[in-house]
Structure formats: structure tokens, C-alpha cells
Amino acid sequence: GAGVSQSPSNKVTEKGKDVELRCDPISGHTALYWYRQSLGQGLEFLIYFQGNSAPDKSGLPSDRFSAERTGGSVSTLTIQRTQQEDSAVYLCASSHGAQSNNSPLHFGNGTRLTVT
Amino acid sequence: DQQVKQNSPSLSVQEGRISILNCDYTNSMFDYFLWYKKYPAEGPTFLISISSIKDKNEDGRFTVFLNKSAKHLSLHIVPSQPGDSAVYFCAASARLTSGANSKLTFGKGITLSVRP
């Protein structure tokens, strides 16, 4: 498909387990972002990749969170030793790289993570 | 510290009337503003944007107004249609100071309901 693809769409895990969330950005998009939306909250920035530059990890809430982007394309967000407060919808977005009228963020449908 | 504020969680309007969605920001470095629309179980989709060099941008039924002195922007939808019912997020970035790839900071969203 032409859009941003995220998998799985839903994930239920037990507290303390590790989870991996995957994002396939739009082909050719150099910028990739991870956001999360907790219940009743706005979209919280997590991490941003742009080309070969070092990622902006300033939004990661703890060292249990990490993300990779292999080959400048697919990205995985890993949460280790999940906690109940990690429950949220995790959204991936990609863009051409420049925030402009012609290149807004394109979001995937998200992964709904529930930690029991 | 919430830098983008959408203080009204919900808005209900009659079909055919005007919907006005408000957004306030605190960071004076923000110079680019966007509105995203989100349906349930889908990712947000870009709606309209405005640069700080303008005070108005119009696209069909959607107009965004920016008041820099008040650090306030609003989205007007006229005429409102039932299909406009969704969550609307205001977002901002500081492109001049942080570069064209600066991350977006989102508000908590406003749920718009358009009654037939």
C-alpha cells in the first residue's frame, strides 16, 4: 500500500514482558517519527529519525524505550519490561523530511498496546 | 508543561453551521502550525497548515486563522458536515530555530460532533 503501515494493530502483553512495534514508512520518506497517545492525552513525541543523522531521542520516557531504523526504512520501537502506564496507542509517521505544506506528517493507524 | 493547548475537549454544532476550533500555544519560537483530523482507529491526517508569516490560510471549507500576538489560532469549518465529526489536533513546530525537520508538538485534541 501507499501509506504508513504499522504492526501489530493491537497488542496485549503482561506487565514485565518486552514488546516490539513495527513501522513501514512511505517509500522515499526520509523522516520517521514515533508518537504515542495515552487515554485522554494528546500525541506525545517519542523519537525522530532523519536520514543518516543521529536520531532525536528526547521524547523517550525512560531507558526501557528504544527504537531503531534499519536501512533508512523500517523502524522498530522496543519497550522492555512493560509497565501498565505504557498502555497507549503508538503512532508512527513519516514525511519527506521538511515540515512544509507539501510534506506534512503521514501517520499510520497505530498499534494499540495494552499492558495487563 | 503543555506548550500547545486545546482547552475545550469537545464541540457540537448543527450541520450547515460554522465550527470554530481553538488552540493556544505558549512557545514563542513556534512558527509553523498545523491541524490534523483523526477518525477512530485511524491515524491523524493532515488538514491545513499556516506559517507565522501569514494570519490566514484557506482551503475549501477550512480556514485557519493565526493571531501571533495572542499566541492563538483557530480552525473554522463552514459549512459543517456530519462527515467532519472527528477529533481535531492542533500542532506546532519551531522550524526557524530547530530546522525544517523539527518535531511537531500536539495538543490534546477537540472532539467535534456535527449533528444532522
gemmi code that builds the backbone of each chain (N, CA, C; Angstrom):
import gemmi

chains = {
    "A": [
        ("GLY", (0.817, -1.200, 0.000), (0.000, 0.000, 0.000), (0.854, 1.254, 0.000)),
        ("ALA", (0.213, 2.395, -0.194), (0.957, 3.620, -0.320), (1.159, 4.335, 1.004)),
        ("GLY", (0.478, 3.881, 2.047), (0.526, 4.601, 3.311), (1.542, 4.022, 4.274)),
        ("VAL", (1.591, 4.623, 5.470), (2.433, 4.128, 6.554), (1.749, 2.907, 7.168)),
        ("SER", (2.492, 1.838, 7.284), (1.934, 0.591, 7.796), (2.541, 0.258, 9.156)),
        ("GLN", (1.686, -0.065, 10.114), (2.164, -0.422, 11.445), (1.635, -1.802, 11.832)),
        ("SER", (2.484, -2.545, 12.528), (2.053, -3.861, 13.008), (2.669, -4.151, 14.374)),
        ("PRO", (1.967, -4.904, 15.230), (0.572, -5.316, 15.035), (-0.372, -4.138, 15.237)),
        ("SER", (-1.630, -4.315, 14.912), (-2.587, -3.231, 15.134), (-3.005, -3.192, 16.608)),
        ("ASN", (-2.987, -4.359, 17.244), (-3.297, -4.473, 18.666), (-2.313, -5.427, 19.318)),
        ("LYS", (-1.908, -5.085, 20.546), (-1.005, -5.953, 21.282), (-1.380, -5.916, 22.755)),
        ("VAL", (-1.652, -7.109, 23.291), (-1.902, -7.214, 24.728), (-0.748, -8.002, 25.315)),
        ("THR", (-0.130, -7.456, 26.342), (1.022, -8.113, 26.930), (0.945, -8.045, 28.447)),
        ("GLU", (1.647, -8.941, 29.077), (1.682, -8.930, 30.534), (2.763, -7.975, 31.020)),
        ("LYS", (2.500, -7.376, 32.134), (3.488, -6.494, 32.754), (4.814, -7.226, 32.916)),
        ("GLY", (5.887, -6.527, 32.531), (7.218, -7.104, 32.666), (7.761, -7.720, 31.386)),
        ("LYS", (6.881, -7.975, 30.420), (7.330, -8.548, 29.150), (7.853, -7.446, 28.234)),
        ("ASP", (8.675, -7.858, 27.253), (9.152, -6.919, 26.239), (8.226, -6.965, 25.026)),
        ("VAL", (8.080, -5.818, 24.353), (7.282, -5.786, 23.118), (8.050, -5.044, 22.032)),
        ("GLU", (7.749, -5.425, 20.791), (8.339, -4.776, 19.630), (7.231, -4.315, 18.703)),
        ("LEU", (7.270, -3.057, 18.340), (6.280, -2.496, 17.434), (6.992, -2.114, 16.140)),
        ("ARG", (6.322, -2.378, 15.017), (6.977, -2.180, 13.731), (6.297, -1.087, 12.926)),
        ("CYS", (7.106, -0.363, 12.148), (6.580, 0.692, 11.284), (7.259, 0.609, 9.924)),
        ("ASP", (6.435, 0.544, 8.869), (6.924, 0.635, 7.498), (6.515, 1.997, 6.958)),
        ("PRO", (7.453, 2.913, 6.770), (7.080, 4.253, 6.308), (6.754, 4.248, 4.821)),
        ("ILE", (6.276, 5.385, 4.351), (6.027, 5.541, 2.925), (7.371, 5.519, 2.193)),
        ("SER", (7.422, 4.793, 1.092), (8.668, 4.658, 0.346), (9.184, 6.027, -0.079)),
        ("GLY", (10.474, 6.251, 0.183), (11.083, 7.518, -0.198), (11.056, 8.578, 0.881)),
        ("HIS", (10.276, 8.359, 1.917), (10.250, 9.323, 3.026), (11.498, 9.154, 3.881)),
        ("THR", (12.206, 10.255, 4.094), (13.462, 10.166, 4.847), (13.267, 10.384, 6.340)),
        ("ALA", (12.177, 11.018, 6.711), (11.940, 11.298, 8.128), (10.906, 10.335, 8.694)),
        ("LEU", (11.172, 9.845, 9.894), (10.258, 8.910, 10.553), (10.134, 9.289, 12.017)),
        ("TYR", (8.910, 9.324, 12.487), (8.617, 9.749, 13.856), (7.806, 8.672, 14.577)),
        ("TRP", (8.023, 8.582, 15.866), (7.145, 7.801, 16.736), (6.498, 8.749, 17.737)),
        ("TYR", (5.184, 8.629, 17.849), (4.407, 9.346, 18.852), (3.582, 8.320, 19.616)),
        ("ARG", (3.086, 8.711, 20.782), (2.109, 7.851, 21.440), (0.985, 8.721, 21.987)),
        ("GLN", (-0.184, 8.103, 22.058), (-1.346, 8.796, 22.609), (-1.926, 7.951, 23.725)),
        ("SER", (-1.771, 8.445, 24.934), (-2.397, 7.792, 26.078), (-3.827, 8.289, 26.185)),
        ("LEU", (-4.642, 7.557, 26.929), (-6.064, 7.890, 27.033), (-6.257, 9.318, 27.518)),
        ("GLY", (-7.015, 10.106, 26.739), (-7.331, 11.474, 27.135), (-6.200, 12.462, 26.966)),
        ("GLN", (-5.122, 12.020, 26.333), (-3.971, 12.893, 26.161), (-3.739, 13.197, 24.680)),
        ("GLY", (-2.903, 14.179, 24.437), (-2.518, 14.487, 23.072), (-1.462, 13.525, 22.583)),
        ("LEU", (-0.936, 13.809, 21.419), (0.122, 12.982, 20.857), (1.457, 13.401, 21.474)),
        ("GLU", (2.112, 12.451, 22.105), (3.363, 12.699, 22.802), (4.524, 12.246, 21.930)),
        ("PHE", (5.427, 13.164, 21.608), (6.585, 12.827, 20.781), (7.497, 11.864, 21.516)),
        ("LEU", (7.989, 10.855, 20.812), (8.915, 9.889, 21.391), (10.303, 10.007, 20.772)),
        ("ILE", (10.407, 9.808, 19.454), (11.709, 9.761, 18.797), (11.549, 10.103, 17.330)),
        ("TYR", (12.617, 10.623, 16.736), (12.590, 11.091, 15.355), (13.879, 10.673, 14.652)),
        ("PHE", (13.727, 10.084, 13.464), (14.850, 9.707, 12.617), (14.830, 10.552, 11.351)),
        ("GLN", (15.971, 11.036, 10.943), (16.075, 11.772, 9.686), (17.332, 11.301, 8.963)),
        ("GLY", (17.129, 10.568, 7.887), (18.243, 10.109, 7.076), (19.282, 9.374, 7.908)),
        ("ASN", (20.529, 9.752, 7.726), (21.634, 9.116, 8.446), (22.037, 9.867, 9.705)),
        ("SER", (21.288, 10.929, 10.032), (21.624, 11.702, 11.221), (21.304, 10.925, 12.481)),
        ("ALA", (21.949, 11.314, 13.560), (21.637, 10.697, 14.849), (20.192, 11.007, 15.207)),
        ("PRO", (19.443, 10.013, 15.685), (18.032, 10.252, 15.996), (17.853, 11.205, 17.178)),
        ("ASP", (16.746, 11.910, 17.160), (16.349, 12.765, 18.284), (15.543, 11.898, 19.244)),
        ("LYS", (16.164, 11.512, 20.344), (15.529, 10.608, 21.306), (14.950, 11.345, 22.507)),
        ("SER", (14.828, 12.649, 22.381), (14.500, 13.464, 23.549), (13.136, 13.153, 24.162)),
        ("GLY", (12.244, 12.503, 23.408), (10.912, 12.221, 23.926), (10.752, 10.864, 24.582)),
        ("LEU", (11.751, 10.016, 24.506), (11.623, 8.679, 25.096), (11.469, 8.817, 26.603)),
        ("PRO", (10.416, 8.222, 27.188), (10.109, 8.463, 28.601), (11.052, 7.769, 29.573)),
        ("SER", (11.707, 6.710, 29.170), (12.639, 6.024, 30.069), (13.592, 5.182, 29.241)),
        ("ASP", (14.617, 4.635, 29.907), (15.583, 3.811, 29.169), (15.016, 2.443, 28.816)),
        ("ARG", (13.764, 2.180, 29.198), (13.132, 0.936, 28.755), (12.692, 1.032, 27.294)),
        ("PHE", (12.664, 2.269, 26.792), (12.218, 2.507, 25.425), (13.428, 2.690, 24.517)),
        ("SER", (13.390, 2.046, 23.343), (14.437, 2.244, 22.348), (13.820, 2.053, 20.970)),
        ("ALA", (14.486, 2.579, 19.971), (13.990, 2.431, 18.603), (15.159, 2.352, 17.652)),
        ("GLU", (14.920, 1.616, 16.575), (15.918, 1.501, 15.516), (15.247, 1.799, 14.185)),
        ("ARG", (16.078, 2.228, 13.258), (15.585, 2.356, 11.896), (16.644, 1.760, 10.988)),
        ("THR", (16.363, 0.598, 10.456), (17.353, -0.133, 9.675), (17.261, 0.252, 8.198)),
        ("GLY", (18.419, 0.517, 7.621), (18.471, 0.805, 6.193), (17.688, 2.039, 5.784)),
        ("GLY", (17.435, 2.911, 6.722), (16.707, 4.131, 6.401), (15.251, 3.914, 6.069)),
        ("SER", (14.724, 2.716, 6.412), (13.333, 2.450, 6.066), (12.543, 1.996, 7.284)),
        ("VAL", (12.413, 0.683, 7.451), (11.593, 0.122, 8.526), (12.147, 0.516, 9.897)),
        ("SER", (11.222, 0.777, 10.820), (11.624, 1.105, 12.194), (10.920, 0.187, 13.179)),
        ("THR", (11.625, -0.165, 14.247), (11.011, -0.900, 15.344), (11.185, -0.104, 16.634)),
        ("LEU", (10.105, -0.038, 17.376), (10.111, 0.570, 18.707), (10.020, -0.573, 19.709)),
        ("THR", (10.991, -0.635, 20.605), (11.029, -1.712, 21.592), (10.797, -1.149, 22.977)),
        ("ILE", (9.903, -1.784, 23.705), (9.658, -1.416, 25.101), (9.996, -2.635, 25.944)),
        ("GLN", (10.970, -2.467, 26.814), (11.399, -3.573, 27.683), (10.676, -3.486, 29.022)),
        ("ARG", (10.437, -4.639, 29.605), (9.835, -4.724, 30.955), (8.626, -3.796, 31.038)),
        ("THR", (7.645, -4.054, 30.182), (6.497, -3.154, 30.066), (5.799, -2.935, 31.401)),
        ("GLN", (5.281, -1.721, 31.563), (4.518, -1.325, 32.732), (3.112, -0.927, 32.292)),
        ("GLN", (2.179, -0.897, 33.217), (0.795, -0.570, 32.856), (0.682, 0.839, 32.271)),
        ("GLU", (1.541, 1.752, 32.734), (1.463, 3.116, 32.211), (1.967, 3.224, 30.777)),
        ("ASP", (2.537, 2.129, 30.246), (2.946, 2.127, 28.841), (1.755, 1.908, 27.914)),
        ("SER", (0.620, 1.521, 28.469), (-0.581, 1.286, 27.647), (-0.959, 2.576, 26.930)),
        ("ALA", (-1.052, 2.495, 25.599), (-1.328, 3.669, 24.774), (-1.438, 3.210, 23.325)),
        ("VAL", (-1.798, 4.151, 22.462), (-1.707, 3.901, 21.027), (-0.390, 4.497, 20.551)),
        ("TYR", (0.432, 3.673, 19.942), (1.738, 4.108, 19.451), (1.617, 4.372, 17.952)),
        ("LEU", (1.883, 5.615, 17.584), (1.699, 6.055, 16.206), (3.043, 6.331, 15.550)),
        ("CYS", (3.174, 5.846, 14.341), (4.363, 6.115, 13.536), (3.956, 7.066, 12.410)),
        ("ALA", (4.845, 7.956, 12.033), (4.576, 8.878, 10.937), (5.842, 9.061, 10.120)),
        ("SER", (5.665, 9.345, 8.843), (6.824, 9.631, 8.003), (6.547, 10.867, 7.163)),
        ("SER", (7.621, 11.468, 6.673), (7.490, 12.624, 5.796), (8.726, 12.697, 4.913)),
        ("HIS", (8.640, 13.602, 3.932), (9.797, 13.790, 3.057), (10.985, 14.348, 3.823)),
        ("GLY", (10.680, 14.955, 4.994), (11.776, 15.439, 5.816), (11.650, 16.901, 6.133)),
        ("ALA", (10.989, 17.659, 5.282), (10.831, 19.077, 5.558), (9.393, 19.341, 5.929)),
        ("GLN", (9.185, 19.954, 7.097), (7.825, 20.266, 7.533), (7.312, 21.450, 6.732)),
        ("SER", (6.573, 21.183, 5.701), (6.063, 22.246, 4.852), (4.675, 21.852, 4.371)),
        ("ASN", (4.057, 22.755, 3.659), (2.736, 22.456, 3.135), (2.765, 21.210, 2.268)),
        ("ASN", (3.865, 20.982, 1.609), (3.929, 19.861, 0.681), (4.398, 18.581, 1.339)),
        ("SER", (4.791, 18.634, 2.584), (5.304, 17.433, 3.208), (4.892, 17.345, 4.667)),
        ("PRO", (3.594, 17.253, 4.913), (3.170, 17.062, 6.301), (3.468, 15.635, 6.735)),
        ("LEU", (3.276, 15.368, 8.007), (3.433, 14.004, 8.502), (2.281, 13.130, 8.004)),
        ("HIS", (2.640, 11.911, 7.595), (1.642, 10.907, 7.230), (1.689, 9.833, 8.303)),
        ("PHE", (0.594, 9.655, 8.988), (0.543, 8.720, 10.105), (0.026, 7.355, 9.680)),
        ("GLY", (0.523, 6.329, 10.369), (-0.084, 5.018, 10.287), (-1.304, 4.962, 11.199)),
        ("ASN", (-1.974, 3.801, 11.215), (-3.170, 3.660, 12.049), (-2.836, 3.333, 13.499)),
        ("GLY", (-1.579, 3.120, 13.784), (-1.167, 2.932, 15.160), (-1.211, 1.498, 15.636)),
        ("THR", (-0.500, 1.251, 16.733), (-0.573, -0.016, 17.461), (-1.139, 0.292, 18.831)),
        ("ARG", (-2.261, -0.353, 19.152), (-2.848, -0.172, 20.485), (-2.209, -1.187, 21.424)),
        ("LEU", (-1.426, -0.689, 22.366), (-0.739, -1.553, 23.328), (-1.477, -1.532, 24.655)),
        ("THR", (-1.810, -2.718, 25.136), (-2.434, -2.850, 26.448), (-1.551, -3.732, 27.313)),
        ("VAL", (-1.125, -3.184, 28.445), (-0.286, -3.935, 29.378), (-1.145, -4.317, 30.574)),
        ("THR", (-1.286, -5.627, 30.788), (-2.174, -6.094, 31.873), (-1.393, -6.450, 33.143)),
    ],
    "B": [
        ("ASP", (4.804, 20.553, 31.068), (4.488, 21.879, 30.552), (3.862, 21.711, 29.160)),
        ("GLN", (2.570, 22.039, 29.073), (1.857, 21.839, 27.830), (2.025, 23.068, 26.961)),
        ("GLN", (2.747, 22.944, 25.861), (3.043, 24.085, 25.026), (1.957, 24.381, 24.014)),
        ("VAL", (1.138, 23.391, 23.697), (0.004, 23.571, 22.786), (-1.247, 23.140, 23.529)),
        ("LYS", (-2.184, 24.076, 23.656), (-3.355, 23.813, 24.494), (-4.640, 23.898, 23.685)),
        ("GLN", (-5.431, 22.862, 23.813), (-6.775, 22.877, 23.253), (-7.701, 22.702, 24.449)),
        ("ASN", (-8.188, 23.810, 24.957), (-8.840, 23.808, 26.260), (-10.245, 23.247, 26.264)),
        ("SER", (-10.884, 23.245, 25.105), (-12.228, 22.673, 25.048), (-12.119, 21.244, 24.550)),
        ("PRO", (-12.529, 20.259, 25.327), (-12.388, 18.875, 24.881), (-13.373, 18.471, 23.798)),
        ("SER", (-14.491, 19.209, 23.697), (-15.494, 18.793, 22.712), (-16.289, 19.993, 22.227)),
        ("LEU", (-16.901, 19.804, 21.049), (-17.730, 20.843, 20.438), (-18.813, 20.152, 19.627)),
        ("SER", (-20.039, 20.645, 19.763), (-21.149, 20.081, 18.996), (-21.820, 21.198, 18.215)),
        ("VAL", (-21.993, 21.001, 16.906), (-22.617, 22.029, 16.070), (-23.643, 21.378, 15.153)),
        ("GLN", (-24.557, 22.198, 14.673), (-25.567, 21.733, 13.736), (-24.987, 21.717, 12.329)),
        ("GLU", (-25.377, 20.713, 11.570), (-24.972, 20.644, 10.171), (-25.292, 21.961, 9.465)),
        ("GLY", (-24.340, 22.429, 8.643), (-24.549, 23.664, 7.898), (-24.039, 24.910, 8.603)),
        ("ARG", (-23.850, 24.804, 9.938), (-23.356, 25.954, 10.687), (-21.831, 25.951, 10.705)),
        ("ILE", (-21.264, 26.997, 11.308), (-19.812, 27.102, 11.388), (-19.293, 26.391, 12.633)),
        ("SER", (-18.176, 25.665, 12.464), (-17.455, 25.088, 13.604), (-16.198, 25.917, 13.800)),
        ("ILE", (-15.939, 26.324, 15.032), (-14.724, 27.077, 15.357), (-13.969, 26.319, 16.436)),
        ("LEU", (-12.791, 25.842, 16.064), (-11.958, 25.083, 16.993), (-10.758, 25.941, 17.371)),
        ("ASN", (-10.521, 26.085, 18.655), (-9.483, 26.990, 19.134), (-8.249, 26.264, 19.639)),
        ("CYS", (-7.134, 26.964, 19.580), (-5.853, 26.412, 20.022), (-4.981, 27.554, 20.516)),
        ("ASP", (-4.336, 27.370, 21.643), (-3.401, 28.356, 22.189), (-2.027, 27.719, 22.358)),
        ("TYR", (-0.992, 28.528, 22.227), (0.353, 27.998, 22.414), (1.157, 28.946, 23.293)),
        ("THR", (2.185, 28.408, 23.920), (2.975, 29.214, 24.845), (4.393, 29.475, 24.346)),
        ("ASN", (4.883, 28.640, 23.447), (6.267, 28.754, 22.983), (6.352, 29.785, 21.861)),
        ("SER", (7.013, 30.904, 22.129), (7.096, 31.971, 21.127), (8.008, 31.606, 19.956)),
        ("MET", (8.715, 30.485, 20.060), (9.562, 30.028, 18.958), (8.756, 29.290, 17.881)),
        ("PHE", (7.547, 28.899, 18.209), (6.727, 28.197, 17.217), (6.441, 29.128, 16.042)),
        ("ASP", (6.660, 28.626, 14.834), (6.431, 29.456, 13.655), (5.692, 28.720, 12.539)),
        ("TYR", (5.238, 27.527, 12.837), (4.518, 26.754, 11.835), (3.477, 25.941, 12.555)),
        ("PHE", (2.234, 26.026, 12.069), (1.111, 25.434, 12.795), (0.279, 24.586, 11.843)),
        ("LEU", (-0.206, 23.484, 12.355), (-0.966, 22.560, 11.527), (-2.197, 22.076, 12.283)),
        ("TRP", (-3.175, 21.665, 11.532), (-4.335, 20.966, 12.087), (-4.402, 19.573, 11.456)),
        ("TYR", (-4.617, 18.590, 12.328), (-4.797, 17.212, 11.898), (-6.168, 16.759, 12.352)),
        ("LYS", (-6.734, 15.839, 11.567), (-8.062, 15.294, 11.846), (-7.901, 13.797, 12.078)),
        ("LYS", (-8.608, 13.266, 13.062), (-8.455, 11.846, 13.372), (-9.802, 11.175, 13.570)),
        ("TYR", (-10.023, 10.118, 12.780), (-11.193, 9.273, 12.980), (-10.790, 8.114, 13.898)),
        ("PRO", (-11.766, 7.499, 14.585), (-11.462, 6.365, 15.459), (-10.725, 5.254, 14.721)),
        ("ALA", (-9.754, 4.658, 15.394), (-8.982, 3.520, 14.875), (-8.159, 3.878, 13.635)),
        ("GLU", (-7.996, 5.154, 13.349), (-7.141, 5.566, 12.248), (-6.088, 6.542, 12.764)),
        ("GLY", (-5.005, 6.702, 12.004), (-4.025, 7.709, 12.368), (-4.516, 9.091, 11.969)),
        ("PRO", (-3.947, 10.133, 12.567), (-4.320, 11.500, 12.185), (-3.962, 11.779, 10.733)),
        ("THR", (-4.763, 12.593, 10.070), (-4.469, 13.008, 8.699), (-4.363, 14.522, 8.643)),
        ("PHE", (-3.411, 14.987, 7.854), (-3.161, 16.417, 7.720), (-4.365, 17.116, 7.108)),
        ("LEU", (-4.686, 18.277, 7.666), (-5.840, 19.022, 7.179), (-5.411, 20.345, 6.540)),
        ("ILE", (-4.746, 21.177, 7.303), (-4.373, 22.504, 6.823), (-3.255, 23.036, 7.700)),
        ("SER", (-2.434, 23.935, 7.157), (-1.341, 24.493, 7.937), (-1.233, 25.993, 7.697)),
        ("ILE", (-0.445, 26.647, 8.534), (-0.199, 28.072, 8.366), (1.175, 28.407, 8.918)),
        ("SER", (1.884, 29.240, 8.177), (3.177, 29.738, 8.618), (2.954, 31.032, 9.384)),
        ("SER", (3.905, 31.349, 10.264), (3.740, 32.549, 11.093), (3.841, 33.858, 10.309)),
        ("ILE", (4.237, 33.774, 9.039), (4.286, 34.999, 8.242), (2.901, 35.368, 7.711)),
        ("LYS", (1.946, 34.460, 7.907), (0.576, 34.722, 7.463), (-0.347, 34.805, 8.671)),
        ("ASP", (-1.530, 35.382, 8.456), (-2.529, 35.349, 9.519), (-3.774, 34.582, 9.112)),
        ("LYS", (-3.790, 34.093, 7.881), (-4.959, 33.343, 7.416), (-4.542, 32.422, 6.284)),
        ("ASN", (-5.102, 31.226, 6.296), (-4.924, 30.307, 5.179), (-6.230, 29.562, 4.963)),
        ("GLU", (-6.659, 29.521, 3.729), (-7.969, 28.959, 3.414), (-7.829, 27.814, 2.425)),
        ("ASP", (-8.600, 26.751, 2.663), (-8.619, 25.618, 1.749), (-10.028, 25.048, 1.742)),
        ("GLY", (-10.798, 25.468, 0.761), (-12.175, 24.987, 0.676), (-12.996, 25.433, 1.869)),
        ("ARG", (-13.592, 24.471, 2.560), (-14.431, 24.795, 3.728), (-13.609, 25.088, 4.979)),
        ("PHE", (-12.312, 24.901, 4.895), (-11.450, 25.029, 6.076), (-10.594, 26.293, 5.987)),
        ("THR", (-10.597, 27.068, 7.066), (-9.768, 28.258, 7.168), (-9.081, 28.256, 8.517)),
        ("VAL", (-7.787, 28.511, 8.516), (-7.062, 28.645, 9.775), (-6.636, 30.103, 9.934)),
        ("PHE", (-6.881, 30.631, 11.119), (-6.508, 31.998, 11.465), (-5.422, 31.955, 12.540)),
        ("LEU", (-4.431, 32.823, 12.398), (-3.344, 32.878, 13.370), (-3.234, 34.294, 13.939)),
        ("ASN", (-3.246, 34.401, 15.240), (-3.044, 35.659, 15.952), (-1.772, 35.510, 16.784)),
        ("LYS", (-0.659, 35.980, 16.223), (0.641, 35.761, 16.875), (0.754, 36.496, 18.200)),
        ("SER", (0.211, 37.695, 18.251), (0.334, 38.473, 19.491), (-0.391, 37.779, 20.631)),
        ("ALA", (-1.494, 37.113, 20.308), (-2.262, 36.404, 21.341), (-1.812, 34.954, 21.476)),
        ("LYS", (-0.898, 34.504, 20.616), (-0.472, 33.110, 20.577), (-1.704, 32.207, 20.483)),
        ("HIS", (-2.516, 32.494, 19.510), (-3.790, 31.807, 19.359), (-4.051, 31.511, 17.889)),
        ("LEU", (-4.542, 30.313, 17.631), (-5.017, 30.019, 16.286), (-6.357, 29.310, 16.370)),
        ("SER", (-7.075, 29.406, 15.267), (-8.380, 28.767, 15.229), (-8.615, 28.155, 13.854)),
        ("LEU", (-9.388, 27.107, 13.862), (-9.793, 26.432, 12.632), (-11.290, 26.648, 12.462)),
        ("HIS", (-11.681, 27.194, 11.306), (-13.084, 27.396, 11.001), (-13.498, 26.411, 9.915)),
        ("ILE", (-14.604, 25.755, 10.150), (-15.154, 24.837, 9.151), (-16.548, 25.343, 8.810)),
        ("VAL", (-16.731, 25.713, 7.543), (-18.046, 26.206, 7.164), (-18.341, 25.867, 5.706)),
        ("PRO", (-19.504, 25.292, 5.414), (-20.468, 24.771, 6.381), (-20.022, 23.431, 6.951)),
        ("SER", (-20.355, 23.174, 8.195), (-20.005, 21.903, 8.818), (-20.877, 20.778, 8.263)),
        ("GLN", (-20.255, 19.608, 8.138), (-20.958, 18.428, 7.614), (-20.809, 17.276, 8.611)),
        ("PRO", (-21.755, 16.358, 8.643), (-21.649, 15.228, 9.583), (-20.332, 14.461, 9.439)),
        ("GLY", (-19.799, 14.376, 8.212), (-18.528, 13.682, 7.989), (-17.340, 14.391, 8.609)),
        ("ASP", (-17.541, 15.624, 9.074), (-16.468, 16.350, 9.754), (-16.318, 15.895, 11.197)),
        ("SER", (-17.258, 15.108, 11.681), (-17.196, 14.639, 13.069), (-15.942, 13.784, 13.264)),
        ("ALA", (-15.072, 14.227, 14.140), (-13.767, 13.592, 14.342), (-13.068, 14.313, 15.487)),
        ("VAL", (-11.863, 13.853, 15.814), (-11.013, 14.572, 16.767), (-10.043, 15.438, 15.967)),
        ("TYR", (-9.924, 16.690, 16.342), (-9.048, 17.627, 15.643), (-7.888, 18.015, 16.560)),
        ("PHE", (-6.676, 17.787, 16.063), (-5.472, 18.126, 16.814), (-4.814, 19.356, 16.210)),
        ("CYS", (-4.435, 20.259, 17.068), (-3.612, 21.400, 16.713), (-2.159, 20.992, 16.965)),
        ("ALA", (-1.241, 21.404, 16.086), (0.174, 21.060, 16.257), (1.029, 22.250, 15.862)),
        ("ALA", (2.216, 22.318, 16.432), (3.104, 23.444, 16.157), (4.550, 22.977, 16.116)),
        ("SER", (5.357, 23.710, 15.369), (6.785, 23.422, 15.359), (7.569, 24.723, 15.238)),
        ("ALA", (8.860, 24.641, 15.554), (9.744, 25.811, 15.524), (10.774, 25.591, 14.426)),
        ("ARG", (10.372, 25.820, 13.189), (11.245, 25.476, 12.068), (12.448, 26.411, 11.956)),
        ("LEU", (12.237, 27.693, 12.278), (13.341, 28.643, 12.114), (14.486, 28.340, 13.059)),
        ("THR", (14.158, 27.984, 14.292), (15.205, 27.757, 15.285), (15.675, 26.312, 15.305)),
        ("SER", (14.792, 25.369, 14.992), (15.140, 23.955, 15.105), (15.308, 23.272, 13.762)),
        ("GLY", (15.129, 24.011, 12.685), (15.312, 23.417, 11.379), (14.007, 22.901, 10.796)),
        ("ALA", (14.054, 22.649, 9.507), (12.853, 22.242, 8.786), (12.316, 20.913, 9.281)),
        ("ASN", (13.139, 20.130, 9.939), (12.700, 18.812, 10.393), (12.348, 18.789, 11.861)),
        ("SER", (12.077, 19.936, 12.441), (11.759, 19.974, 13.862), (10.467, 19.214, 14.148)),
        ("LYS", (10.418, 18.616, 15.319), (9.272, 17.780, 15.664), (8.040, 18.631, 15.922)),
        ("LEU", (6.890, 18.005, 15.710), (5.623, 18.657, 15.982), (5.223, 18.426, 17.434)),
        ("THR", (4.722, 19.482, 18.054), (4.142, 19.376, 19.390), (2.634, 19.480, 19.232)),
        ("PHE", (1.918, 18.481, 19.746), (0.475, 18.391, 19.558), (-0.286, 18.803, 20.813)),
        ("GLY", (-1.507, 19.309, 20.593), (-2.447, 19.499, 21.685), (-3.177, 18.199, 21.976)),
        ("LYS", (-4.115, 18.260, 22.952), (-4.833, 17.049, 23.365), (-5.981, 16.707, 22.438)),
        ("GLY", (-6.350, 17.627, 21.574), (-7.421, 17.345, 20.628), (-8.782, 17.846, 21.089)),
        ("ILE", (-9.626, 18.110, 20.112), (-11.026, 18.501, 20.359), (-11.903, 17.541, 19.578)),
        ("THR", (-12.904, 16.986, 20.242), (-13.846, 16.099, 19.564), (-14.993, 16.932, 19.003)),
        ("LEU", (-15.099, 16.978, 17.702), (-16.172, 17.721, 17.033), (-17.287, 16.775, 16.635)),
        ("SER", (-18.507, 17.124, 17.000), (-19.686, 16.355, 16.577), (-20.574, 17.284, 15.771)),
        ("VAL", (-20.883, 16.889, 14.553), (-21.758, 17.682, 13.702), (-23.085, 16.950, 13.603)),
        ("ARG", (-24.131, 17.570, 14.125), (-25.458, 16.949, 14.193), (-26.195, 17.158, 12.877)),
        ("PRO", (-26.768, 16.072, 12.337), (-27.516, 16.205, 11.056), (-28.759, 17.067, 11.230)),
    ],
}
model = gemmi.Model(1)
for chain_id, residues in chains.items():
    chain = gemmi.Chain(chain_id)
    for i, (resn, *xyz) in enumerate(residues, 1):
        res = gemmi.Residue()
        res.name, res.seqid = resn, gemmi.SeqId(i, " ")
        for name, pos in zip(("N", "CA", "C"), xyz):
            atom = gemmi.Atom()
            atom.name, atom.element = name, gemmi.Element(name[0])
            atom.pos, atom.b_iso = gemmi.Position(*pos), 0.0
            res.add_atom(atom)
        chain.add_residue(res)
    model.add_chain(chain)
structure = gemmi.Structure()
structure.add_model(model)
structure.setup_entities()
